[in-house]
C-alpha cells in the first residue's frame, strides 16, 4: 500500500484531534504529504424571501469551517494543506475527496460515546468502511492525549484467503518502507467448553491456524522481520487481550472477500476487531 498522500478528516473536539495525531504520526514516518479536510453540508438554494436566511446559513457554515481548520492548523502547523469540502454525508464527502485528491489513506478519529482507548464506529466511519476506494485508518478515543513517538510494529489480522494473502504482501512492503517489524496473528475463538469432540476440533483449528500463519510469513521475511502468533479466546476481545500491544502498534485488516473490488468493505470479524482494539486499525481495500 502507498502512504505518500494522507487525508485526515477533521472536526472540532477530541475526535478530530485523535485522528489528526495519528495522521501526523503516519505523515512523519512515511514522509508523506498531508491534507486536512473538514466536510460541511451544502447550503440549499432556496428561492424567494428565504434567500436572506440562506445567506446567513452560508455565512455560518463558512465561519464554522474556517474555525475548524484554524484549530487543525494550530495542531499540525503549516506543513499541510487545509481545505473544506461540501457534501451531505461526512464519510461520503471524504470518499469523494480522497478520489479527487488521489489520497492513499483516509484517517479519522473514533466517534463520540465509545470508551477511552477504544474505537467506536459512527456514521462517518460507517460510510467510509463500506465505500472508500482507499484504505481507512481509525484512531482510538484519546489517542491524541499521549501519542507514540513513532510506529513500532504492523500487525495483520490474518485468515487464509486471497484477500488476506494480498494484505500480507502489502503490509510487508509497508513495514519495510517504515522500517518496522511485521506480525501476523490469527484469532481462534473457542466456546470454553471441554467436551472431547470440541477439544479435538480446537486442536485442529490451532494447528491449521499456525500452519497458515507460517505459510503466509514465508517469503515475506526478506522484506521485514515477521512474527506469527495464534490468539485464542472466547471472543475477539478476549483473544486480542492474550498478547502484548506496543504503544506504536497498528493493526491491519483485509476487506471482506464478499465486498466489491478495490473498495473497503468491513466483514463481521473485522468489525469486532475494530471495536475491541486498543490500537489504531487500518482496513484495506479488497484486491482482485
SEMARMAR-425663 format. One line per 4 residues: number of its first residue (from 0); for each residue x, y, z of N, C-alpha, C. Coordinates in Angstrom, 2 decimals, padded with zeros to 5 digits. Atoms other than C-alpha are relative to their C-alpha. Layout:
BEGIN
NUM) X/Y/Z/X/Y/Z/X/Y/Z  ...;
//
This chain:
BEGIN
0) 000.84/-001.19/000.00/000.00/000.00/000.00/000.88/001.24/000.00  -000.73/-001.26/000.01/001.20/003.52/-000.72/-000.46/000.87/001.16  000.33/-000.93/-001.08/001.34/006.11/002.05/000.61/001.36/-000.31  -000.62/-001.26/000.41/002.57/009.10/000.06/-000.92/001.20/000.22;
4) 000.98/-001.09/-000.03/-000.63/011.14/000.34/-001.07/-000.33/001.04  000.89/000.29/-001.13/-002.51/011.16/003.67/-001.09/001.05/000.08  001.14/-000.90/-000.16/-006.00/012.66/004.02/-000.59/-000.20/001.39  000.58/000.06/-001.34/-007.19/013.46/007.55/-001.32/000.74/000.02;
8) 001.29/-000.67/-000.20/-010.86/014.17/008.17/-000.02/000.63/001.38  -000.11/-000.72/-001.28/-011.08/016.81/010.88/-001.32/000.66/000.39  001.11/-000.73/-000.61/-013.86/018.04/013.16/000.52/000.58/001.31  -000.44/-000.59/-001.26/-013.55/020.25/016.22/-000.24/-000.97/001.16;
12) 000.16/000.86/-001.16/-013.04/018.43/019.51/000.99/-001.14/000.02  -000.97/001.08/-000.21/-011.24/015.33/020.73/000.04/-000.98/-001.17  000.00/000.94/001.13/-012.34/013.15/017.79/000.91/000.48/-001.12  -000.87/-000.55/001.03/-010.63/015.48/015.33/001.46/-000.05/000.40;
16) -001.38/000.02/-000.47/-007.51/015.72/017.48/000.59/-001.40/-000.05  -000.50/001.39/000.01/-007.22/011.92/017.77/000.39/-000.43/-001.42  -000.30/000.37/001.38/-007.42/011.37/014.01/001.19/000.76/-000.55  -001.10/-000.82/000.52/-005.04/014.24/013.29/001.33/-000.43/000.61;
20) -001.24/000.47/-000.63/-002.46/012.98/015.81/000.52/-001.25/-000.71  -000.41/001.21/000.71/-002.44/009.62/014.03/000.46/000.32/-001.42  -000.39/-000.41/001.35/-002.28/011.26/010.60/001.39/000.64/000.00  -001.32/-000.63/-000.11/000.72/013.34/011.72/001.08/-001.05/000.22;
24) -000.97/001.08/-000.24/002.48/010.22/013.02/000.30/-000.73/-001.30  -000.18/000.70/001.26/001.92/008.49/009.69/000.75/000.87/-001.01  -000.68/-000.92/000.92/002.98/011.56/007.70/001.49/000.08/000.30  -001.39/-000.18/-000.37/006.20/011.96/009.63/000.83/-001.25/-000.28;
28) -000.78/001.23/000.18/007.23/008.31/009.47/000.08/-000.41/-001.47  000.02/000.37/001.42/006.25/007.82/005.81/000.50/001.13/-000.90  -000.43/-001.18/000.76/007.50/011.30/004.75/-001.04/000.33/-001.08  001.12/-000.16/000.93/004.08/011.83/003.18/-000.50/001.44/-000.03;
32) 000.74/-001.26/000.04/002.00/014.82/002.13/-001.25/-000.17/000.86  001.18/000.06/-000.85/-000.84/015.67/004.48/-001.01/001.05/-000.43  001.12/-000.91/000.25/-004.20/017.17/003.60/-000.99/-000.16/001.15  000.98/000.00/-001.08/-006.55/018.12/006.44/-001.29/000.61/-000.54;
36) 001.25/-000.46/000.60/-010.18/018.45/005.42/-001.14/-000.07/000.99  001.25/000.05/-000.74/-013.46/019.32/007.06/-001.13/-000.05/-001.04  001.13/000.15/000.92/-016.74/018.31/005.38/-001.20/000.72/000.59  001.16/-000.74/-000.46/-019.68/020.68/005.66/-001.20/-000.30/-000.89;
40) 001.19/000.25/000.81/-023.30/020.25/004.49/-000.19/001.10/-001.03  000.25/-001.04/001.00/-024.42/022.10/001.37/-001.03/001.00/000.51  001.01/-001.02/-000.29/-026.34/025.35/001.68/-001.04/-000.07/-001.11  001.04/000.18/001.02/-029.60/024.63/-000.10/-000.37/001.33/-000.62;
44) 000.41/-001.21/000.71/-030.62/027.14/-002.72/-001.51/000.15/000.10  001.43/-000.18/-000.25/-033.99/028.46/-001.60/-000.49/001.28/-000.67  000.49/-001.21/000.69/-036.00/030.88/-003.81/-000.82/000.89/000.94  000.90/-000.89/-000.71/-037.96/033.90/-002.60/000.58/000.60/001.26;
48) -000.43/-000.71/-001.22/-037.82/035.54/000.85/001.01/-000.78/000.83  -000.92/000.81/-000.81/-035.85/032.65/002.32/001.45/000.21/-000.37  -001.39/-000.21/000.42/-032.74/033.84/000.46/000.82/000.70/001.07  -000.73/-000.68/-001.08/-031.84/036.09/003.39/000.47/-001.01/001.03;
52) -000.38/001.05/-000.95/-031.86/033.07/005.71/001.09/-000.88/-000.60  -001.03/000.81/000.65/-029.83/031.12/003.17/001.35/000.69/000.07  -001.25/-000.76/-000.06/-027.23/033.89/003.11/000.63/-000.10/001.39  -000.49/000.12/-001.37/-026.95/033.77/006.91/000.54/-001.40/000.26;
56) -000.44/001.39/-000.17/-026.65/029.96/006.79/001.34/-000.23/-000.68  -001.28/000.13/000.71/-023.88/030.16/004.22/001.14/000.66/000.80  -001.02/-000.70/-000.79/-022.02/032.68/006.37/000.37/-000.81/001.24  -000.25/000.83/-001.19/-022.42/030.43/009.40/000.88/-001.21/-000.36;
60) -000.79/001.15/000.42/-021.07/027.40/007.52/001.45/000.40/-000.30  -001.35/-000.47/000.31/-018.11/029.41/006.27/000.79/000.29/001.28  -000.67/-000.30/-001.27/-017.30/030.64/009.78/000.38/-001.28/000.74  -000.28/001.27/-000.68/-017.55/027.12/011.17/001.18/-000.74/-000.63;
64) -001.09/000.71/000.66/-015.25/025.60/008.55/001.33/000.72/000.21  -001.23/-000.76/-000.24/-012.72/028.42/008.99/000.52/-000.22/001.41  -000.40/000.23/-001.39/-012.71/027.93/012.77/000.54/-001.42/000.18  -000.45/001.40/-000.10/-012.36/024.16/012.38/001.40/-000.17/-000.56;
68) -001.32/000.15/000.62/-009.40/024.40/010.03/001.06/000.82/000.73  -000.96/-000.77/-000.80/-007.78/027.11/012.17/000.46/-000.82/001.19  -000.37/000.86/-001.13/-007.89/024.71/015.11/000.94/-001.11/-000.46  -000.87/001.06/000.53/-006.38/021.96/012.96/001.40/000.53/-000.29;
72) -001.30/-000.59/000.33/-003.61/024.29/011.79/000.84/000.23/001.27  -000.72/-000.17/-001.25/-002.70/025.05/015.41/000.67/-001.30/000.43  -000.53/001.30/-000.40/-002.12/021.33/015.93/001.03/-000.54/-000.99  -000.84/000.62/001.03/-000.49/020.37/012.62/001.00/000.95/-000.63;
76) -000.94/-000.95/000.57/001.28/023.57/011.63/-000.25/000.28/-001.47  000.16/-000.44/001.39/001.82/024.96/008.15/000.44/-001.03/-001.02  -000.49/001.01/000.94/003.34/021.81/006.65/-001.12/-000.98/-000.35  001.15/000.79/000.42/-000.06/020.59/005.47/-000.90/000.89/-000.82;
80) 000.99/-000.75/000.77/-002.85/021.62/003.12/-001.34/-000.11/000.71  001.27/-000.04/-000.72/-006.20/022.64/004.61/-001.11/000.40/-000.97  001.08/-000.33/000.93/-009.50/022.62/002.75/-001.35/-000.43/000.56  001.38/000.33/-000.34/-013.27/022.47/003.09/-000.65/-000.67/-001.20;
84) 000.71/000.71/001.06/-015.36/020.01/001.10/-001.48/-000.06/000.36  001.44/-000.02/-000.24/-019.12/020.16/000.74/-000.65/-001.32/-000.42  000.73/001.23/000.30/-021.25/017.01/000.94/-001.04/-000.23/001.09  001.06/000.26/-000.98/-024.42/015.85/002.68/000.46/-000.99/001.08;
88) -000.50/000.99/-000.95/-022.58/012.96/004.35/001.48/000.19/000.22  -001.42/-000.26/-000.26/-019.23/013.48/006.07/000.88/-001.13/-000.51  -000.78/001.13/000.49/-018.00/009.98/005.27/000.04/-000.08/-001.51  000.04/000.03/001.47/-019.16/010.05/001.68/000.76/001.19/-000.59;
92) -000.78/-001.15/000.45/-017.65/013.52/001.37/001.49/-000.30/000.00  -001.42/000.37/-000.05/-014.25/012.12/002.45/000.33/-001.03/-001.08  -000.20/000.96/001.10/-014.65/009.24/-000.03/000.18/000.75/-001.31  -000.07/-000.80/001.23/-015.28/011.75/-002.81/001.29/000.81/-000.05;
96) -001.20/-000.82/-000.05/-012.42/013.99/-001.69/001.26/-000.84/-000.18  -001.15/000.89/000.15/-009.98/011.07/-001.42/000.22/-000.36/-001.46  -000.11/000.32/001.42/-010.74/010.20/-005.03/000.51/001.21/-000.78  -000.42/-001.21/000.72/-010.33/013.79/-006.23/001.45/000.35/000.29;
100) -001.35/-000.39/-000.40/-007.08/014.30/-004.30/001.01/-001.13/-000.17  -000.87/001.18/000.17/-005.64/010.85/-005.15/000.68/-000.38/001.31  -000.52/000.36/-001.32/-005.20/010.13/-001.43/000.30/-001.50/000.04  -000.35/001.41/-000.18/-003.59/006.85/-000.38/-000.69/-000.60/001.22;
104) 000.66/000.48/-001.21/-005.35/006.60/003.01/-000.80/001.16/000.59  000.81/-000.98/-000.71/-008.11/008.41/004.93/000.07/-000.33/001.49  -000.16/000.20/-001.44/-007.57/008.90/008.68/-001.05/000.81/000.75  000.96/-000.71/-000.85/-010.29/009.78/011.21/000.09/-000.54/001.42;
108) 000.06/000.44/-001.39/-010.85/009.54/014.96/-001.27/-000.78/000.27  001.16/000.78/-000.42/-013.35/007.44/016.87/-001.21/000.89/000.19  001.25/-000.74/-000.24/-016.98/008.51/017.06/-000.18/000.23/001.49  000.24/-000.26/-001.42/-018.13/010.06/020.35/-000.78/-001.16/000.64;
112) 000.81/000.97/-000.73/-019.56/007.80/023.03/000.71/-001.30/000.30  -000.73/001.22/-000.28/-017.02/004.99/022.92/000.88/000.14/001.22  -000.89/-000.02/-001.15/-014.75/004.04/025.80/001.36/000.54/-000.37  -001.34/-000.52/000.24/-011.35/005.65/026.17/000.93/-001.13/-000.42;
116) -000.91/001.02/000.50/-008.71/003.77/024.21/-000.66/-000.99/-000.94  000.72/000.90/000.91/-011.36/002.09/022.01/-000.50/000.77/-001.21  000.52/-000.60/001.23/-012.79/002.72/018.56/-001.50/-000.23/-000.07  001.44/000.08/000.21/-016.47/003.49/018.11/-000.30/000.41/-001.44;
120) 000.32/-000.25/001.41/-017.87/003.35/014.58/-001.29/000.80/-000.09  001.17/-000.84/000.20/-020.21/006.25/013.89/-000.36/000.07/-001.48  000.48/-000.07/001.38/-021.89/007.36/010.68/001.12/000.33/-000.99  -001.10/-000.35/000.91/-018.73/008.89/009.18/000.84/-001.22/-000.31;
124) -000.81/001.21/000.21/-016.67/005.74/009.72/-000.79/-001.06/-000.77  000.82/001.01/000.67/-019.57/003.54/008.59/-000.05/000.25/-001.51  000.01/-000.32/001.43/-019.80/005.37/005.26/001.35/-000.29/-000.65  -001.33/000.28/000.53/-016.04/005.14/004.77/000.26/-001.50/-000.11;
128) -000.32/001.42/-000.07/-015.88/001.47/005.75/-000.85/-000.86/-000.92  000.79/000.77/000.96/-018.43/000.46/003.17/000.05/000.56/-001.42  -000.03/-000.54/001.36/-017.47/002.56/000.16/001.32/000.64/-000.40  -001.24/-000.69/000.35/-013.95/004.03/000.34/000.81/-000.80/-001.02;
132) -000.85/000.64/001.01/-011.69/003.32/-002.62/001.46/000.00/000.42  -001.35/000.05/-000.57/-008.59/003.77/-000.42/-000.11/-000.51/001.43  000.06/000.49/-001.38/-007.66/002.24/002.96/-000.47/001.08/000.98  000.53/-000.88/-001.05/-009.28/003.74/006.06/000.72/-000.33/001.31;
136) -000.74/000.17/-001.25/-007.32/004.26/009.30/-000.76/000.70/001.12  000.80/-000.50/-001.10/-009.18/004.71/012.60/000.84/000.11/001.27  -000.73/-000.22/-001.24/-007.69/006.19/015.78/-000.91/-000.26/001.19  000.81/000.19/-001.21/-008.92/005.08/019.23/-000.27/001.33/000.69;
140) 000.33/-001.20/-000.77/-010.56/007.61/021.50/001.11/000.31/001.01  -001.06/-000.42/-000.90/-007.95/009.59/023.45/001.39/-000.19/-000.55  -001.31/000.27/000.59/-005.13/008.78/021.04/000.91/001.24/000.05  -000.80/-001.23/000.01/-004.02/012.42/020.95/000.50/000.39/001.39;
144) -000.42/-000.36/-001.35/-003.64/012.54/024.74/001.46/-000.38/000.26  -001.39/000.46/-000.18/-000.38/010.57/024.63/000.43/-000.79/-001.23  -000.36/000.73/001.23/000.52/009.69/021.02/001.42/-000.53/000.08  -001.36/000.53/000.00/003.56/007.46/020.50/000.92/000.86/-000.86;
148) -000.97/-000.78/000.77/006.73/008.97/019.11/000.10/-000.51/-001.43  -000.12/000.60/001.34/006.66/006.58/016.14/-000.80/-001.29/-000.04  000.59/001.33/000.15/005.02/003.48/014.75/001.05/-001.05/000.37  -000.93/001.03/-000.46/006.59/000.41/016.38/-000.12/-001.31/-000.78;
152) 000.21/001.30/000.63/005.03/-002.52/014.51/-001.34/000.00/-000.73  001.26/000.24/000.70/002.36/-003.51/011.98/-000.45/-001.43/000.29  000.56/001.32/-000.28/000.09/-006.42/012.94/-001.15/-000.26/-000.96  001.07/000.37/000.94/-002.03/-008.12/010.27/-000.88/-001.06/000.65;
156) 000.95/001.01/-000.44/-005.17/-009.93/011.41/-000.23/-000.94/-001.17  -000.07/000.89/001.17/-004.76/-012.98/009.19/-000.98/-001.16/000.09  000.80/001.21/000.20/-007.22/-015.58/007.97/000.21/-000.42/-001.44  -000.42/000.45/001.33/-006.23/-017.70/005.00/-001.08/000.32/-001.06;
160) 000.89/-000.36/001.09/-007.75/-016.42/001.77/000.68/001.01/-000.90  -000.65/-000.91/000.95/-006.90/-014.31/-001.30/000.13/001.43/000.54  -000.04/-001.36/-000.51/-007.77/-011.02/000.43/001.07/000.19/001.04  -001.00/-000.11/-001.07/-005.59/-011.66/003.47/001.40/-000.24/-000.54;
164) -001.33/000.22/000.59/-002.71/-013.02/001.37/000.50/001.27/-000.68  -000.38/-001.27/000.63/-002.71/-009.78/-000.63/000.31/001.05/001.07  -000.24/-000.96/-001.09/-002.92/-007.79/002.63/001.36/-000.22/000.63  -001.31/000.31/-000.59/000.16/-009.58/003.99/001.12/000.56/-000.88;
168) -001.03/-000.52/000.91/002.18/-008.68/000.90/000.06/001.53/000.08  000.07/-001.47/-000.12/001.00/-005.05/001.13/000.65/000.45/001.31  -000.51/-000.39/-001.31/001.78/-004.89/004.84/001.50/-000.21/000.10  -001.43/000.27/-000.05/005.23/-006.43/004.38/000.78/001.10/-000.71;
172) -000.67/-001.09/000.72/006.17/-003.80/001.80/-000.04/001.28/000.83  000.13/-001.21/-000.80/004.85/-001.05/004.05/000.87/-000.04/001.24  -000.86/000.15/-001.18/006.65/-002.40/007.13/001.45/000.27/-000.36  -001.38/-000.23/000.44/009.91/-002.42/005.18/000.24/001.49/-000.27;
176) -000.16/-001.42/000.32/009.33/001.14/003.96/000.03/000.85/001.28  000.05/-000.75/-001.25/008.53/002.34/007.51/001.08/-000.45/000.98  -001.08/000.55/-000.84/011.41/000.29/008.97/-000.54/-000.48/001.36  000.58/000.59/-001.21/009.20/-001.54/011.48/-000.24/-001.48/-000.24;
180) 000.28/001.43/000.18/008.64/-005.28/012.11/-001.46/-000.24/-000.35  001.34/000.42/000.39/005.60/-007.14/010.84/-000.39/-001.22/000.83  000.52/001.15/-000.76/003.44/-009.51/012.89/-001.29/-000.47/-000.65  001.24/000.59/000.49/000.74/-011.89/011.66/-000.67/-000.73/001.15;
184) 000.73/000.70/-001.06/-001.93/-013.02/014.11/-001.28/-000.59/-000.59  001.27/000.62/000.34/-004.82/-015.42/013.65/-000.80/-000.22/001.28  000.86/000.15/-001.17/-007.75/-015.45/016.07/-000.73/-001.33/-000.06  000.74/001.25/-000.14/-009.14/-018.79/017.23/-001.01/000.20/001.13;
188) 001.06/-000.24/-000.99/-012.49/-018.42/019.02/-000.53/-001.35/000.49  000.45/001.25/-000.60/-013.38/-021.25/021.43/-001.23/000.26/000.87  001.21/-000.15/-000.82/-016.60/-021.88/023.35/000.31/-000.03/001.49  -000.34/000.14/-001.41/-014.78/-022.58/026.60/-000.44/-001.33/000.59;
192) 000.41/001.32/-000.46/-016.50/-025.95/026.93/001.11/-001.01/-000.28  -001.11/000.94/000.10/-014.29/-029.00/027.25/-000.47/-001.41/-000.38  000.40/001.29/000.54/-016.22/-031.78/025.53/001.12/-000.50/-000.90  -001.14/000.57/000.72/-013.78/-034.18/023.89/-000.02/000.38/-001.48;
196) 000.07/-000.30/001.42/-015.04/-033.57/020.35/000.37/001.45/-000.27  -000.33/-001.42/000.17/-014.74/-029.81/020.83/001.50/000.23/000.22  -001.44/-000.11/-000.22/-011.22/-030.17/022.23/000.77/-000.44/-001.24  -000.68/000.50/001.20/-010.21/-032.22/019.19/-000.12/001.00/-001.15;
200) 000.19/-001.00/001.06/-011.70/-029.64/016.83/000.86/001.23/000.26  -000.79/-001.17/-000.35/-009.95/-026.83/018.70/001.48/-000.25/-000.28  -001.40/000.34/000.29/-006.59/-028.62/018.43/000.26/000.11/-001.50  -000.17/-000.08/001.46/-007.10/-028.95/014.67/-000.01/001.45/-000.47;
204) 000.06/-001.41/000.37/-008.06/-025.28/014.43/001.32/000.71/000.32  -001.27/-000.60/-000.39/-004.93/-024.24/016.34/001.12/-000.40/-000.96  -001.06/000.50/000.89/-002.70/-026.44/014.19/-000.12/000.60/-001.39  000.21/-000.56/001.34/-004.27/-025.20/010.95/000.33/001.48/-000.02;
208) -000.30/-001.43/-000.07/-004.04/-021.57/012.05/001.50/000.24/000.03  -001.45/-000.15/-000.08/-000.37/-021.99/012.95/000.66/-000.30/-001.34  -000.55/000.35/001.32/000.35/-023.67/009.61/-000.28/001.09/-001.02  000.35/-001.08/000.92/-001.50/-020.92/007.72/000.89/001.22/000.23;
212) -000.85/-001.15/-000.31/000.50/-018.24/009.53/001.42/-000.21/-000.50  -001.36/000.27/000.46/003.82/-019.93/008.77/000.08/000.12/-001.51  000.01/-000.07/001.46/002.87/-020.24/005.11/-000.11/001.45/-000.47  000.16/-001.39/000.39/001.77/-016.59/004.94/001.29/000.80/000.23;
216) -001.23/-000.73/-000.32/005.01/-015.41/006.58/001.15/-000.38/-000.92  -001.07/000.47/000.87/007.16/-017.48/004.23/000.13/000.92/-001.22  -000.23/-000.86/001.15/008.68/-015.24/001.60/-000.11/001.48/000.31  000.11/-001.41/-000.36/007.88/-012.00/003.46/001.16/000.46/000.89;
220) -001.06/-000.37/-000.93/010.84/-012.12/005.86/001.16/000.73/-000.68  -001.07/-000.74/000.69/013.15/-010.80/003.17/-000.31/001.49/-000.05  000.38/-001.43/000.01/011.18/-007.51/003.30/000.11/000.62/001.39  -000.01/-000.53/-001.37/010.87/-007.10/007.09/-000.07/-001.17/000.96;
224) 000.15/001.06/-001.00/011.13/-009.17/010.30/-001.47/-000.35/000.19  001.39/000.44/-000.12/007.95/-011.25/010.67/-000.16/-000.92/001.21  000.39/000.86/-001.11/006.45/-012.69/013.86/-001.36/-000.60/-000.32  001.33/000.61/000.18/003.47/-015.07/013.93/-000.52/-000.45/001.37;
228) 000.63/000.39/-001.26/001.01/-015.71/016.77/-001.42/-000.47/-000.26  001.40/000.42/-000.02/-002.23/-017.64/017.27/-000.58/000.50/001.31  000.64/-000.58/-001.18/-004.53/-015.76/019.66/-001.34/-000.69/000.23  001.20/000.79/-000.28/-007.25/-017.76/021.38/-000.81/000.61/001.14;
232) 000.88/-000.49/-001.06/-010.24/-016.65/023.42/-001.44/-000.36/-000.29  001.42/000.30/000.20/-013.97/-016.99/023.89/-000.67/001.00/-000.93  000.49/-000.99/000.94/-014.48/-013.86/021.80/001.20/000.78/-000.53  -001.09/-000.73/000.63/-012.44/-011.46/019.71/000.75/000.86/001.01;
236) -000.65/-000.86/-000.97/-011.77/-009.04/022.56/000.91/-000.80/000.93  -000.81/000.83/-000.89/-010.51/-011.81/024.83/001.23/-000.53/-000.73  -001.13/000.50/000.78/-008.31/-013.25/022.07/001.06/001.10/-000.19  -000.95/-001.10/000.17/-006.74/-009.84/021.39/000.72/000.32/001.30;
240) -000.60/-000.29/-001.29/-006.06/-009.49/025.10/001.03/-001.01/000.45  -000.97/001.03/-000.40/-003.84/-012.60/025.18/001.42/000.30/-000.49  -001.34/-000.35/000.47/-000.90/-010.85/023.52/000.32/001.44/000.40  -000.41/-001.36/-000.35/001.05/-007.65/024.06/-000.13/000.91/-001.22;
244) 000.15/-001.00/001.07/000.48/-004.47/022.05/000.95/001.16/000.31  -000.96/-001.07/-000.19/003.21/-001.88/021.59/-000.69/001.36/-000.07  000.62/-001.33/000.06/002.47/001.85/022.08/-000.23/000.48/-001.43  000.12/-000.43/001.40/003.07/002.45/018.36/-000.47/-001.09/-000.92;
248) 000.54/001.11/000.80/001.19/-000.62/017.13/-001.08/000.50/-000.97  001.12/-000.24/000.91/-001.12/-000.52/014.10/-000.48/-001.34/-000.53  000.59/001.24/000.49/-003.49/-003.35/013.18/-000.51/000.22/-001.42  000.46/-000.05/001.39/-004.23/-004.07/009.53/-000.98/-001.14/-000.24;
252) 001.02/001.00/000.35/-007.40/-005.87/008.41/-000.28/000.07/-001.50  000.42/000.04/001.39/-008.27/-007.00/004.91/-001.51/000.20/-000.08  001.44/-000.08/000.22/-011.69/-006.19/003.50/-000.57/-001.38/-000.25  000.69/001.26/000.23/-014.24/-008.95/003.24/000.11/-000.42/-001.47;
256) -000.06/000.52/001.38/-013.88/-011.19/000.17/-001.35/000.08/-000.70  001.33/-000.12/000.62/-017.62/-010.69/-000.40/-000.30/001.43/-000.43  000.23/-001.40/000.35/-017.26/-006.93/-000.84/000.42/000.31/-001.43  -000.37/-000.39/001.37/-016.74/-005.02/-004.11/001.51/000.18/-000.13;
260) -001.43/-000.15/000.25/-013.28/-004.96/-005.68/000.43/001.45/000.15  -000.63/-001.31/-000.16/-010.99/-002.03/-004.85/-000.84/000.96/000.84  000.76/-000.80/-000.96/-013.34/-000.84/-002.11/000.22/-000.59/001.39  -000.01/000.49/-001.37/-013.24/-001.06/001.66/-001.38/-000.58/000.31;
264) 001.27/000.60/-000.40/-015.90/-003.44/002.95/000.27/-000.86/001.24  -000.32/000.61/-001.28/-015.85/-004.49/006.60/-000.81/-001.27/000.23  000.65/001.26/-000.33/-016.62/-008.13/007.44/-000.30/-000.11/001.49  000.43/000.16/-001.39/-018.02/-009.49/010.72/001.18/-000.04/000.97;
268) -001.14/000.11/-000.91/-014.66/-010.42/012.26/000.75/001.32/000.09  -000.74/-001.27/000.00/-013.00/-007.17/011.21/-000.70/001.06/000.83  000.70/-001.01/-000.80/-015.73/-005.03/012.78/000.16/-000.29/001.49  -000.23/000.36/-001.40/-015.27/-006.97/016.03/001.41/000.39/000.43;
272) -001.37/-000.41/-000.30/-011.52/-006.33/015.86/000.06/001.51/000.19  000.02/-001.47/-000.11/-012.14/-002.61/015.27/-000.54/000.41/001.36  000.65/-000.40/-001.24/-014.42/-002.40/018.31/000.78/-000.46/001.25  -000.73/000.53/-001.16/-012.13/-004.46/020.58/001.42/000.53/000.10;
276) -001.40/-000.41/000.04/-008.79/-002.96/019.57/000.27/001.21/000.87  -000.49/-001.19/-000.70/-006.84/-000.55/021.74/001.07/000.71/-000.82  -000.96/-000.60/000.93/-004.56/000.28/018.79/-000.73/000.53/-001.22  000.60/-000.42/001.26/-005.30/002.14/015.55/-000.19/-001.20/-000.94;
280) 000.29/001.08/000.94/-006.83/-000.10/012.88/-000.15/000.57/-001.40  000.13/-000.36/001.41/-006.40/000.21/009.12/-000.69/-001.13/-000.74  000.72/000.98/000.81/-008.84/-001.54/006.79/000.36/000.26/-001.46  -000.44/-000.14/001.37/-007.53/-002.17/003.31/-001.16/-000.19/-000.97;
284) 000.98/000.27/001.04/-009.49/-002.21/000.08/000.15/-001.45/-000.46  -000.06/001.37/000.52/-010.35/-005.58/-001.46/000.76/-000.01/-001.32  -000.81/000.09/001.20/-007.79/-006.56/-004.09/-000.48/-001.14/-000.89  000.44/001.07/000.90/-008.54/-008.66/-007.21/000.88/-001.23/000.14;
//
